[in-house]
Amino acid sequence: MMRKNIAVLALFAFAGLALVGSSHKFAFVQNISAAVPAPGPADANQPVIRFVKNPEMAPPLQAMDLLGKPVNKDNWTGKVVLVNFWATWCPPCREEIPELIELKREFKDKMEIVGISEDDDPPASVIKFAHAKGMTYPIVMATPELIEAYGGVPALPTSFLIDTQGRVVQKHSGLYPIEFYEREIRSLLGMPTDARVETFVDNGQVFLKNAANATELPGVSFKGLTPAQKKLALRRLNSENCTCGCNLTLSECRVNDTDCPYSGKLAAQVVKEVVSGAKPPRAPPSTPPSTKGTANSITEKF
């Protein structure tokens, strides 16, 4: 399995705005029936939590954990669930483990955490690591099918937050303070919280495939385009791939990694060509790369 980019994110709050940054790969931000704080005067210093407005059902998950116990999504009804993609070789993954253990201890049977290990090492090694770290929640070994079901996981750690109705309401990549998760979980469980709840339409922030529905993209200016030109530009951005090696469309890469210079430059070129009426260049025929004088690239474990 290919190594993932490790996203080490810090969450800063000021004037009710959340700013999230990463070293390379980047991921942006309800249970609508869940309790929402009583409306009152706007407080610039009040914490804000954000959930998907029309969340999709979580992908099916039916597997055996590393201890041979069944893990079944059908048993999650009524609980808040955190599906956490991680690996033993990932430093920020290791750093957040005590917080995950504390969350499970705090909310007990009202929530579940499921670790999805993307380790290449055998399960026995992951079990040994989990025992050493005191990880009490179930751990399942990742498969390509499971990663694909969650829309691809370009960075580790990445956690998908699922509400009590089995819907994915948020995705977080990187490290977040435990208070951040506590507010989200309390809100979804209908418990009192000091945070204000806002909702957003998922245009790729949670499931990358939904980037195809976006009418605006990070770092891409459609200023001056007619509605027809913008439609054409978006169609191309959703069909042409980025060349950074992410295997994503230009739209998906712009949402997933706002700092990617490749998708930024290519997206600007697409808009320029649409404005000028130029036809997109034809892709050269693919030829197998020569192996003469080259060496295999090896990604080291941490």
RAURVEN-V762815 format. One record per run of one state. SS is the DSSP state (hx for helix, st for strand, lp for the rest). FROM is the first residue (numbers start at 0). TO is the last residue. Records with the same first field share a line. If there is no record, write none. Layout:
SS=FROM-TO  FROM-TO
//
This chain:
lp=0-3  6-8  14-15  21-29  33-46  52-54  57-60  64-68  76-78  86-89  117-121  133-137  141-142  149-153  156-156  162-165  173-176  188-194  200-206  213-225  237-239  241-247  256-259  276-301
st=4-5  9-13  16-20  47-51  55-56  61-63  69-71  79-85  110-116  138-140  154-155  157-161  166-172  195-199  240-240  248-248
hx=30-32  72-75  90-109  122-132  143-148  177-187  207-212  226-236  249-255  260-275
//
